Amino acid sequence: MRSIRFVEPVVMLATVAQWLILATLTGTLVGAGTSLFLHTLFFMTHTTATAPVWLYMLLLPLGGLVLGISP
């Protein structure tokens, strides 16, 4: 009679559980980061939409200088 070996299915189940936990953690972190980025983007879009024109004229050249000087 053939004996039943339970070691291989238990190891496979543990591996699947490990990857499920890692995938859940990764999805949670990526989703939270994306949500934070989009909330910040929408906030800054609303903030800059109400900025006066003189502020644009001041900050755009300064931003260009900062980007041009940085290595």
PyMOL Python script that loads the backbone (N, CA, C, O; Angstrom):
from pymol import cmd

cmd.read_pdbstr("""\
ATOM      1  N   MET A   1       0.845  -1.176   0.000  1.00  0.00           N
ATOM      2  CA  MET A   1       0.000   0.000   0.000  1.00  0.00           C
ATOM      3  C   MET A   1       0.897   1.248   0.000  1.00  0.00           C
ATOM      4  O   MET A   1       1.969   1.260   0.605  1.00  0.00           O
ATOM      5  N   ARG A   2       0.440   2.278  -0.680  1.00  0.00           N
ATOM      6  CA  ARG A   2       1.211   3.517  -0.814  1.00  0.00           C
ATOM      7  C   ARG A   2       0.960   4.428   0.377  1.00  0.00           C
ATOM      8  O   ARG A   2      -0.183   4.641   0.780  1.00  0.00           O
ATOM      9  N   SER A   3       2.048   4.967   0.938  1.00  0.00           N
ATOM     10  CA  SER A   3       1.889   5.878   2.080  1.00  0.00           C
ATOM     11  C   SER A   3       1.642   7.302   1.569  1.00  0.00           C
ATOM     12  O   SER A   3       2.137   7.679   0.507  1.00  0.00           O
ATOM     13  N   ILE A   4       0.900   8.064   2.305  1.00  0.00           N
ATOM     14  CA  ILE A   4       0.562   9.439   1.945  1.00  0.00           C
ATOM     15  C   ILE A   4       1.586  10.356   2.602  1.00  0.00           C
ATOM     16  O   ILE A   4       1.827  10.288   3.807  1.00  0.00           O
ATOM     17  N   ARG A   5       2.182  11.214   1.779  1.00  0.00           N
ATOM     18  CA  ARG A   5       3.175  12.153   2.297  1.00  0.00           C
ATOM     19  C   ARG A   5       2.538  13.543   2.339  1.00  0.00           C
ATOM     20  O   ARG A   5       2.068  14.057   1.324  1.00  0.00           O
ATOM     21  N   PHE A   6       2.533  14.131   3.519  1.00  0.00           N
ATOM     22  CA  PHE A   6       1.887  15.431   3.697  1.00  0.00           C
ATOM     23  C   PHE A   6       2.872  16.595   3.662  1.00  0.00           C
ATOM     24  O   PHE A   6       2.460  17.753   3.730  1.00  0.00           O
ATOM     25  N   VAL A   7       4.156  16.305   3.557  1.00  0.00           N
ATOM     26  CA  VAL A   7       5.149  17.376   3.636  1.00  0.00           C
ATOM     27  C   VAL A   7       5.065  18.314   2.432  1.00  0.00           C
ATOM     28  O   VAL A   7       5.052  19.534   2.599  1.00  0.00           O
ATOM     29  N   GLU A   8       5.008  17.763   1.240  1.00  0.00           N
ATOM     30  CA  GLU A   8       5.004  18.602   0.038  1.00  0.00           C
ATOM     31  C   GLU A   8       3.764  19.496  -0.051  1.00  0.00           C
ATOM     32  O   GLU A   8       3.918  20.682  -0.343  1.00  0.00           O
ATOM     33  N   PRO A   9       2.559  19.006   0.180  1.00  0.00           N
ATOM     34  CA  PRO A   9       1.403  19.919   0.136  1.00  0.00           C
ATOM     35  C   PRO A   9       1.452  21.005   1.219  1.00  0.00           C
ATOM     36  O   PRO A   9       0.999  22.126   0.990  1.00  0.00           O
ATOM     37  N   VAL A  10       1.995  20.679   2.387  1.00  0.00           N
ATOM     38  CA  VAL A  10       2.085  21.687   3.452  1.00  0.00           C
ATOM     39  C   VAL A  10       3.081  22.781   3.061  1.00  0.00           C
ATOM     40  O   VAL A  10       2.837  23.964   3.296  1.00  0.00           O
ATOM     41  N   VAL A  11       4.208  22.374   2.460  1.00  0.00           N
ATOM     42  CA  VAL A  11       5.194  23.357   2.014  1.00  0.00           C
ATOM     43  C   VAL A  11       4.607  24.234   0.908  1.00  0.00           C
ATOM     44  O   VAL A  11       4.822  25.446   0.904  1.00  0.00           O
ATOM     45  N   MET A  12       3.874  23.641  -0.021  1.00  0.00           N
ATOM     46  CA  MET A  12       3.254  24.418  -1.086  1.00  0.00           C
ATOM     47  C   MET A  12       2.209  25.384  -0.543  1.00  0.00           C
ATOM     48  O   MET A  12       2.121  26.521  -1.006  1.00  0.00           O
ATOM     49  N   LEU A  13       1.425  24.951   0.422  1.00  0.00           N
ATOM     50  CA  LEU A  13       0.432  25.825   1.041  1.00  0.00           C
ATOM     51  C   LEU A  13       1.099  26.983   1.777  1.00  0.00           C
ATOM     52  O   LEU A  13       0.626  28.118   1.718  1.00  0.00           O
ATOM     53  N   ALA A  14       2.194  26.693   2.467  1.00  0.00           N
ATOM     54  CA  ALA A  14       2.920  27.760   3.167  1.00  0.00           C
ATOM     55  C   ALA A  14       3.501  28.764   2.180  1.00  0.00           C
ATOM     56  O   ALA A  14       3.505  29.965   2.451  1.00  0.00           O
ATOM     57  N   THR A  15       3.994  28.285   1.034  1.00  0.00           N
ATOM     58  CA  THR A  15       4.537  29.182   0.016  1.00  0.00           C
ATOM     59  C   THR A  15       3.447  30.070  -0.576  1.00  0.00           C
ATOM     60  O   THR A  15       3.657  31.267  -0.769  1.00  0.00           O
ATOM     61  N   VAL A  16       2.301  29.496  -0.859  1.00  0.00           N
ATOM     62  CA  VAL A  16       1.179  30.284  -1.393  1.00  0.00           C
ATOM     63  C   VAL A  16       0.723  31.325  -0.364  1.00  0.00           C
ATOM     64  O   VAL A  16       0.441  32.470  -0.715  1.00  0.00           O
ATOM     65  N   ALA A  17       0.654  30.918   0.902  1.00  0.00           N
ATOM     66  CA  ALA A  17       0.254  31.868   1.952  1.00  0.00           C
ATOM     67  C   ALA A  17       1.272  32.999   2.082  1.00  0.00           C
ATOM     68  O   ALA A  17       0.897  34.155   2.278  1.00  0.00           O
ATOM     69  N   GLN A  18       2.559  32.667   1.973  1.00  0.00           N
ATOM     70  CA  GLN A  18       3.603  33.692   2.054  1.00  0.00           C
ATOM     71  C   GLN A  18       3.452  34.705   0.921  1.00  0.00           C
ATOM     72  O   GLN A  18       3.503  35.912   1.161  1.00  0.00           O
ATOM     73  N   TRP A  19       3.268  34.228  -0.311  1.00  0.00           N
ATOM     74  CA  TRP A  19       3.124  35.137  -1.441  1.00  0.00           C
ATOM     75  C   TRP A  19       1.829  35.943  -1.371  1.00  0.00           C
ATOM     76  O   TRP A  19       1.787  37.089  -1.819  1.00  0.00           O
ATOM     77  N   LEU A  20       0.795  35.363  -0.821  1.00  0.00           N
ATOM     78  CA  LEU A  20      -0.460  36.089  -0.655  1.00  0.00           C
ATOM     79  C   LEU A  20      -0.284  37.245   0.327  1.00  0.00           C
ATOM     80  O   LEU A  20      -0.783  38.346   0.094  1.00  0.00           O
ATOM     81  N   ILE A  21       0.423  36.993   1.418  1.00  0.00           N
ATOM     82  CA  ILE A  21       0.679  38.044   2.401  1.00  0.00           C
ATOM     83  C   ILE A  21       1.563  39.135   1.800  1.00  0.00           C
ATOM     84  O   ILE A  21       1.286  40.321   1.979  1.00  0.00           O
ATOM     85  N   LEU A  22       2.630  38.743   1.083  1.00  0.00           N
ATOM     86  CA  LEU A  22       3.518  39.732   0.477  1.00  0.00           C
ATOM     87  C   LEU A  22       2.794  40.556  -0.592  1.00  0.00           C
ATOM     88  O   LEU A  22       3.009  41.764  -0.690  1.00  0.00           O
ATOM     89  N   ALA A  23       1.950  39.919  -1.381  1.00  0.00           N
ATOM     90  CA  ALA A  23       1.198  40.642  -2.410  1.00  0.00           C
ATOM     91  C   ALA A  23       0.198  41.615  -1.787  1.00  0.00           C
ATOM     92  O   ALA A  23      -0.010  42.714  -2.301  1.00  0.00           O
ATOM     93  N   THR A  24      -0.418  41.207  -0.680  1.00  0.00           N
ATOM     94  CA  THR A  24      -1.362  42.091   0.009  1.00  0.00           C
ATOM     95  C   THR A  24      -0.655  43.316   0.581  1.00  0.00           C
ATOM     96  O   THR A  24      -1.151  44.437   0.463  1.00  0.00           O
ATOM     97  N   LEU A  25       0.503  43.100   1.198  1.00  0.00           N
ATOM     98  CA  LEU A  25       1.265  44.229   1.744  1.00  0.00           C
ATOM     99  C   LEU A  25       1.737  45.169   0.637  1.00  0.00           C
ATOM    100  O   LEU A  25       1.665  46.390   0.778  1.00  0.00           O
ATOM    101  N   THR A  26       2.216  44.598  -0.452  1.00  0.00           N
ATOM    102  CA  THR A  26       2.674  45.428  -1.568  1.00  0.00           C
ATOM    103  C   THR A  26       1.522  46.229  -2.167  1.00  0.00           C
ATOM    104  O   THR A  26       1.675  47.418  -2.444  1.00  0.00           O
ATOM    105  N   GLY A  27       0.387  45.598  -2.365  1.00  0.00           N
ATOM    106  CA  GLY A  27      -0.778  46.301  -2.904  1.00  0.00           C
ATOM    107  C   GLY A  27      -1.259  47.409  -1.996  1.00  0.00           C
ATOM    108  O   GLY A  27      -1.662  48.474  -2.464  1.00  0.00           O
ATOM    109  N   THR A  28      -1.217  47.159  -0.687  1.00  0.00           N
ATOM    110  CA  THR A  28      -1.630  48.178   0.271  1.00  0.00           C
ATOM    111  C   THR A  28      -0.694  49.386   0.240  1.00  0.00           C
ATOM    112  O   THR A  28      -1.148  50.531   0.239  1.00  0.00           O
ATOM    113  N   LEU A  29       0.618  49.124   0.214  1.00  0.00           N
ATOM    114  CA  LEU A  29       1.577  50.231   0.179  1.00  0.00           C
ATOM    115  C   LEU A  29       1.496  51.021  -1.117  1.00  0.00           C
ATOM    116  O   LEU A  29       1.543  52.251  -1.098  1.00  0.00           O
ATOM    117  N   VAL A  30       1.377  50.333  -2.232  1.00  0.00           N
ATOM    118  CA  VAL A  30       1.297  51.025  -3.525  1.00  0.00           C
ATOM    119  C   VAL A  30      -0.017  51.804  -3.627  1.00  0.00           C
ATOM    120  O   VAL A  30      -0.029  52.928  -4.129  1.00  0.00           O
ATOM    121  N   GLY A  31      -1.101  51.229  -3.167  1.00  0.00           N
ATOM    122  CA  GLY A  31      -2.383  51.930  -3.191  1.00  0.00           C
ATOM    123  C   GLY A  31      -2.387  53.164  -2.310  1.00  0.00           C
ATOM    124  O   GLY A  31      -2.920  54.203  -2.697  1.00  0.00           O
ATOM    125  N   ALA A  32      -1.793  53.059  -1.123  1.00  0.00           N
ATOM    126  CA  ALA A  32      -1.719  54.220  -0.229  1.00  0.00           C
ATOM    127  C   ALA A  32      -0.836  55.309  -0.823  1.00  0.00           C
ATOM    128  O   ALA A  32      -1.161  56.493  -0.734  1.00  0.00           O
ATOM    129  N   GLY A  33       0.281  54.912  -1.429  1.00  0.00           N
ATOM    130  CA  GLY A  33       1.160  55.901  -2.064  1.00  0.00           C
ATOM    131  C   GLY A  33       0.492  56.599  -3.231  1.00  0.00           C
ATOM    132  O   GLY A  33       0.637  57.809  -3.399  1.00  0.00           O
ATOM    133  N   THR A  34      -0.237  55.848  -4.037  1.00  0.00           N
ATOM    134  CA  THR A  34      -0.950  56.433  -5.171  1.00  0.00           C
ATOM    135  C   THR A  34      -2.046  57.382  -4.704  1.00  0.00           C
ATOM    136  O   THR A  34      -2.233  58.455  -5.276  1.00  0.00           O
ATOM    137  N   SER A  35      -2.764  56.980  -3.667  1.00  0.00           N
ATOM    138  CA  SER A  35      -3.818  57.834  -3.127  1.00  0.00           C
ATOM    139  C   SER A  35      -3.236  59.132  -2.570  1.00  0.00           C
ATOM    140  O   SER A  35      -3.792  60.207  -2.795  1.00  0.00           O
ATOM    141  N   LEU A  36      -2.134  59.041  -1.853  1.00  0.00           N
ATOM    142  CA  LEU A  36      -1.484  60.243  -1.310  1.00  0.00           C
ATOM    143  C   LEU A  36      -1.013  61.149  -2.443  1.00  0.00           C
ATOM    144  O   LEU A  36      -1.191  62.366  -2.386  1.00  0.00           O
ATOM    145  N   PHE A  37      -0.414  60.554  -3.469  1.00  0.00           N
ATOM    146  CA  PHE A  37       0.040  61.349  -4.615  1.00  0.00           C
ATOM    147  C   PHE A  37      -1.113  62.068  -5.289  1.00  0.00           C
ATOM    148  O   PHE A  37      -1.002  63.255  -5.598  1.00  0.00           O
ATOM    149  N   LEU A  38      -2.228  61.368  -5.525  1.00  0.00           N
ATOM    150  CA  LEU A  38      -3.361  61.996  -6.210  1.00  0.00           C
ATOM    151  C   LEU A  38      -4.017  63.082  -5.359  1.00  0.00           C
ATOM    152  O   LEU A  38      -4.419  64.118  -5.889  1.00  0.00           O
ATOM    153  N   HIS A  39      -4.128  62.862  -4.055  1.00  0.00           N
ATOM    154  CA  HIS A  39      -4.686  63.900  -3.184  1.00  0.00           C
ATOM    155  C   HIS A  39      -3.791  65.139  -3.192  1.00  0.00           C
ATOM    156  O   HIS A  39      -4.290  66.264  -3.237  1.00  0.00           O
ATOM    157  N   THR A  40      -2.484  64.941  -3.149  1.00  0.00           N
ATOM    158  CA  THR A  40      -1.548  66.069  -3.200  1.00  0.00           C
ATOM    159  C   THR A  40      -1.635  66.775  -4.549  1.00  0.00           C
ATOM    160  O   THR A  40      -1.610  68.004  -4.611  1.00  0.00           O
ATOM    161  N   LEU A  41      -1.736  66.002  -5.627  1.00  0.00           N
ATOM    162  CA  LEU A  41      -1.838  66.587  -6.963  1.00  0.00           C
ATOM    163  C   LEU A  41      -3.102  67.430  -7.102  1.00  0.00           C
ATOM    164  O   LEU A  41      -3.043  68.548  -7.613  1.00  0.00           O
ATOM    165  N   PHE A  42      -4.241  66.910  -6.657  1.00  0.00           N
ATOM    166  CA  PHE A  42      -5.489  67.675  -6.746  1.00  0.00           C
ATOM    167  C   PHE A  42      -5.452  68.921  -5.863  1.00  0.00           C
ATOM    168  O   PHE A  42      -5.959  69.970  -6.259  1.00  0.00           O
ATOM    169  N   PHE A  43      -4.860  68.818  -4.677  1.00  0.00           N
ATOM    170  CA  PHE A  43      -4.748  69.980  -3.794  1.00  0.00           C
ATOM    171  C   PHE A  43      -3.878  71.061  -4.434  1.00  0.00           C
ATOM    172  O   PHE A  43      -4.236  72.239  -4.429  1.00  0.00           O
ATOM    173  N   MET A  44      -2.729  70.651  -4.985  1.00  0.00           N
ATOM    174  CA  MET A  44      -1.834  71.638  -5.585  1.00  0.00           C
ATOM    175  C   MET A  44      -2.428  72.230  -6.865  1.00  0.00           C
ATOM    176  O   MET A  44      -2.202  73.402  -7.164  1.00  0.00           O
ATOM    177  N   THR A  45      -3.182  71.435  -7.619  1.00  0.00           N
ATOM    178  CA  THR A  45      -3.838  71.956  -8.816  1.00  0.00           C
ATOM    179  C   THR A  45      -4.857  73.020  -8.437  1.00  0.00           C
ATOM    180  O   THR A  45      -4.941  74.064  -9.083  1.00  0.00           O
ATOM    181  N   HIS A  46      -5.627  72.754  -7.392  1.00  0.00           N
ATOM    182  CA  HIS A  46      -6.605  73.747  -6.940  1.00  0.00           C
ATOM    183  C   HIS A  46      -5.903  74.983  -6.388  1.00  0.00           C
ATOM    184  O   HIS A  46      -6.350  76.106  -6.618  1.00  0.00           O
ATOM    185  N   THR A  47      -4.812  74.783  -5.665  1.00  0.00           N
ATOM    186  CA  THR A  47      -4.089  75.916  -5.074  1.00  0.00           C
ATOM    187  C   THR A  47      -3.473  76.790  -6.154  1.00  0.00           C
ATOM    188  O   THR A  47      -3.556  78.016  -6.080  1.00  0.00           O
ATOM    189  N   THR A  48      -2.857  76.175  -7.157  1.00  0.00           N
ATOM    190  CA  THR A  48      -2.224  76.981  -8.201  1.00  0.00           C
ATOM    191  C   THR A  48      -3.243  77.579  -9.159  1.00  0.00           C
ATOM    192  O   THR A  48      -2.944  78.571  -9.824  1.00  0.00           O
ATOM    193  N   ALA A  49      -4.423  77.012  -9.249  1.00  0.00           N
ATOM    194  CA  ALA A  49      -5.438  77.573 -10.139  1.00  0.00           C
ATOM    195  C   ALA A  49      -5.941  78.919  -9.615  1.00  0.00           C
ATOM    196  O   ALA A  49      -6.408  79.751 -10.393  1.00  0.00           O
ATOM    197  N   THR A  50      -5.851  79.132  -8.326  1.00  0.00           N
ATOM    198  CA  THR A  50      -6.324  80.388  -7.744  1.00  0.00           C
ATOM    199  C   THR A  50      -5.189  81.366  -7.476  1.00  0.00           C
ATOM    200  O   THR A  50      -5.415  82.417  -6.876  1.00  0.00           O
ATOM    201  N   ALA A  51      -3.969  81.043  -7.907  1.00  0.00           N
ATOM    202  CA  ALA A  51      -2.819  81.934  -7.674  1.00  0.00           C
ATOM    203  C   ALA A  51      -2.873  83.115  -8.637  1.00  0.00           C
ATOM    204  O   ALA A  51      -3.350  82.982  -9.764  1.00  0.00           O
ATOM    205  N   PRO A  52      -2.384  84.266  -8.191  1.00  0.00           N
ATOM    206  CA  PRO A  52      -2.371  85.431  -9.090  1.00  0.00           C
ATOM    207  C   PRO A  52      -1.308  85.269 -10.191  1.00  0.00           C
ATOM    208  O   PRO A  52      -0.381  84.468 -10.072  1.00  0.00           O
ATOM    209  N   VAL A  53      -1.475  86.053 -11.261  1.00  0.00           N
ATOM    210  CA  VAL A  53      -0.597  85.937 -12.423  1.00  0.00           C
ATOM    211  C   VAL A  53       0.832  86.342 -12.071  1.00  0.00           C
ATOM    212  O   VAL A  53       1.778  85.742 -12.579  1.00  0.00           O
ATOM    213  N   TRP A  54       1.010  87.347 -11.212  1.00  0.00           N
ATOM    214  CA  TRP A  54       2.369  87.785 -10.885  1.00  0.00           C
ATOM    215  C   TRP A  54       3.167  86.682 -10.186  1.00  0.00           C
ATOM    216  O   TRP A  54       4.392  86.626 -10.300  1.00  0.00           O
ATOM    217  N   LEU A  55       2.467  85.809  -9.465  1.00  0.00           N
ATOM    218  CA  LEU A  55       3.161  84.706  -8.816  1.00  0.00           C
ATOM    219  C   LEU A  55       3.671  83.708  -9.853  1.00  0.00           C
ATOM    220  O   LEU A  55       4.770  83.172  -9.711  1.00  0.00           O
ATOM    221  N   TYR A  56       2.881  83.459 -10.889  1.00  0.00           N
ATOM    222  CA  TYR A  56       3.351  82.608 -11.985  1.00  0.00           C
ATOM    223  C   TYR A  56       4.592  83.209 -12.648  1.00  0.00           C
ATOM    224  O   TYR A  56       5.561  82.506 -12.930  1.00  0.00           O
ATOM    225  N   MET A  57       4.545  84.515 -12.890  1.00  0.00           N
ATOM    226  CA  MET A  57       5.656  85.192 -13.562  1.00  0.00           C
ATOM    227  C   MET A  57       6.924  85.172 -12.720  1.00  0.00           C
ATOM    228  O   MET A  57       8.026  85.259 -13.262  1.00  0.00           O
ATOM    229  N   LEU A  58       6.785  85.061 -11.416  1.00  0.00           N
ATOM    230  CA  LEU A  58       7.938  85.007 -10.524  1.00  0.00           C
ATOM    231  C   LEU A  58       8.448  83.581 -10.351  1.00  0.00           C
ATOM    232  O   LEU A  58       9.657  83.350 -10.394  1.00  0.00           O
ATOM    233  N   LEU A  59       7.563  82.643 -10.162  1.00  0.00           N
ATOM    234  CA  LEU A  59       7.973  81.282  -9.827  1.00  0.00           C
ATOM    235  C   LEU A  59       8.423  80.457 -11.035  1.00  0.00           C
ATOM    236  O   LEU A  59       9.290  79.596 -10.886  1.00  0.00           O
ATOM    237  N   LEU A  60       7.867  80.690 -12.218  1.00  0.00           N
ATOM    238  CA  LEU A  60       8.262  79.902 -13.379  1.00  0.00           C
ATOM    239  C   LEU A  60       9.731  80.103 -13.758  1.00  0.00           C
ATOM    240  O   LEU A  60      10.423  79.111 -13.987  1.00  0.00           O
ATOM    241  N   PRO A  61      10.242  81.339 -13.837  1.00  0.00           N
ATOM    242  CA  PRO A  61      11.680  81.480 -14.124  1.00  0.00           C
ATOM    243  C   PRO A  61      12.560  80.954 -12.987  1.00  0.00           C
ATOM    244  O   PRO A  61      13.627  80.395 -13.239  1.00  0.00           O
ATOM    245  N   LEU A  62      12.127  81.128 -11.761  1.00  0.00           N
ATOM    246  CA  LEU A  62      12.911  80.600 -10.644  1.00  0.00           C
ATOM    247  C   LEU A  62      12.965  79.072 -10.689  1.00  0.00           C
ATOM    248  O   LEU A  62      14.010  78.479 -10.421  1.00  0.00           O
ATOM    249  N   GLY A  63      11.865  78.447 -11.019  1.00  0.00           N
ATOM    250  CA  GLY A  63      11.847  76.989 -11.162  1.00  0.00           C
ATOM    251  C   GLY A  63      12.758  76.533 -12.295  1.00  0.00           C
ATOM    252  O   GLY A  63      13.446  75.521 -12.166  1.00  0.00           O
ATOM    253  N   GLY A  64      12.770  77.262 -13.390  1.00  0.00           N
ATOM    254  CA  GLY A  64      13.654  76.934 -14.501  1.00  0.00           C
ATOM    255  C   GLY A  64      15.111  77.052 -14.116  1.00  0.00           C
ATOM    256  O   GLY A  64      15.927  76.219 -14.509  1.00  0.00           O
ATOM    257  N   LEU A  65      15.453  78.097 -13.337  1.00  0.00           N
ATOM    258  CA  LEU A  65      16.828  78.245 -12.871  1.00  0.00           C
ATOM    259  C   LEU A  65      17.240  77.110 -11.943  1.00  0.00           C
ATOM    260  O   LEU A  65      18.353  76.592 -12.042  1.00  0.00           O
ATOM    261  N   VAL A  66      16.346  76.728 -11.049  1.00  0.00           N
ATOM    262  CA  VAL A  66      16.661  75.642 -10.115  1.00  0.00           C
ATOM    263  C   VAL A  66      16.874  74.344 -10.876  1.00  0.00           C
ATOM    264  O   VAL A  66      17.795  73.590 -10.559  1.00  0.00           O
ATOM    265  N   LEU A  67      16.049  74.072 -11.864  1.00  0.00           N
ATOM    266  CA  LEU A  67      16.212  72.845 -12.647  1.00  0.00           C
ATOM    267  C   LEU A  67      17.457  72.903 -13.531  1.00  0.00           C
ATOM    268  O   LEU A  67      18.101  71.878 -13.756  1.00  0.00           O
ATOM    269  N   GLY A  68      17.798  74.070 -14.027  1.00  0.00           N
ATOM    270  CA  GLY A  68      18.981  74.194 -14.872  1.00  0.00           C
ATOM    271  C   GLY A  68      20.277  74.106 -14.095  1.00  0.00           C
ATOM    272  O   GLY A  68      21.280  73.629 -14.625  1.00  0.00           O
ATOM    273  N   ILE A  69      20.279  74.557 -12.847  1.00  0.00           N
ATOM    274  CA  ILE A  69      21.496  74.551 -12.027  1.00  0.00           C
ATOM    275  C   ILE A  69      21.732  73.169 -11.416  1.00  0.00           C
ATOM    276  O   ILE A  69      22.881  72.766 -11.238  1.00  0.00           O
ATOM    277  N   SER A  70      20.688  72.455 -11.100  1.00  0.00           N
ATOM    278  CA  SER A  70      20.851  71.156 -10.417  1.00  0.00           C
ATOM    279  C   SER A  70      21.540  70.148 -11.334  1.00  0.00           C
ATOM    280  O   SER A  70      21.306  70.135 -12.542  1.00  0.00           O
ATOM    281  N   PRO A  71      22.396  69.298 -10.744  1.00  0.00           N
ATOM    282  CA  PRO A  71      23.147  68.337 -11.562  1.00  0.00           C
ATOM    283  C   PRO A  71      22.307  67.206 -12.080  1.00  0.00           C
ATOM    284  O   PRO A  71      22.814  66.330 -12.781  1.00  0.00           O
TER     285      PRO A  71
END
""", "prot")
cmd.dss("prot")
cmd.show_as("cartoon", "prot")
cmd.util.cbc("prot")
cmd.orient("prot")
